[in-house]
Amino acid sequence: MRARLLLLVPLLSFAAVFAATLLYYELGDGESDAVARPASAAPNGRVIVALEREPGPGVRLYIAALDGSGGRFLIEEDAPADGSVLVEAHPDWSSRAERIVLTRYRIKDQEEPEVKIWAVDADGSNLVQLTRGQQPDFLPAWSPDGTEIAFTREVRGSAEIVLMNADGSGVRQLTGDRAANEQHPAWSPDGGRIAYTSNTESSQDLFVMNADGSQPTRVTDGPFEASDPAWSPDGEYIAFMCDADLCLVGAEPGSRPVQLLGTAAKEFSPRWSPDGKWIAFARDPGLLLLLEVATTKVVRVPLPGNSFTMSWGPA
């Protein structure tokens, strides 16, 4: 449980998640509970999740088939000898780079953790630290062509969107409004734009900018707190969290957000399947669920612990 709470440390300083009434949305089909179904009811493939197993070695990346079989921790490593807790989170797998980028850090006593971006091969080898320095770096996202990584960096107490090459070189900051706390970058499928969240006068809203940081455009206008955007593979829609519920909005300004589930549970970290038919997401207290977009059917992925942030993995 301690590791689970520590996983959220870098995020909670920027945006609180509020459980609020959802009367201001277009309601979907109402509350849907996750049900156990045969593996054939879900798409084929694997997922990479940040998994906490108690007792266990903190929060670690875990890769498994969608029926829960064949699971293993991605990076083989013994428990830290110094008593610290290892946290691995926010995985994003790139089919082009054939690499996984992640947030990784250790917690020990009251020491300030060194939160950085790392990358690793899909088989768990070739683990490399990509960012350095005193500032926390987290929430990495691969560009569709696998050549660049967008991420969030804490800069003088504010969150900003930063871009770097796949090897960690060529770091450049894309946003710079210290009052806005801009974070959660997500690439459009064509690589031309980046969705992200930014504080506004009354809420935290969804924005889209060009991949060079130009022409930021507001997509949502509250009154909910938007977070965790994820672009659909066809580029038409963006799934995101509105407060603590799963929502969908058109990628262009003027589209009205639609609530997909309307459950009382807190949900987070939506990710589209490569074919665009499913959205994977987490539900408190640590369930990994798959939503079939066309039917709103929800399928649970059985895992040996609590799952948090995730990415669709190699087939």
TAMO-V323674 format. One record per helix or strand. SS is the DSSP state (helix for helix, strand for strand). FROM is the first residue (numbers start at 0). TO is the last residue. Records with the same first field share a line. If there is no record, write none. Layout:
BEGIN
SS: FROM-TO, FROM-TO
END
This chain:
BEGIN
helix: 1-5, 8-11, 38-40
strand: 25-25, 34-34, 45-51, 58-64, 71-72, 84-93, 98-106, 115-120, 127-128, 136-141, 147-154, 157-164, 171-172, 182-186, 192-198, 203-209, 216-217, 224-230, 236-241, 244-249, 257-258, 266-271, 277-282, 286-291, 297-300, 305-311
END
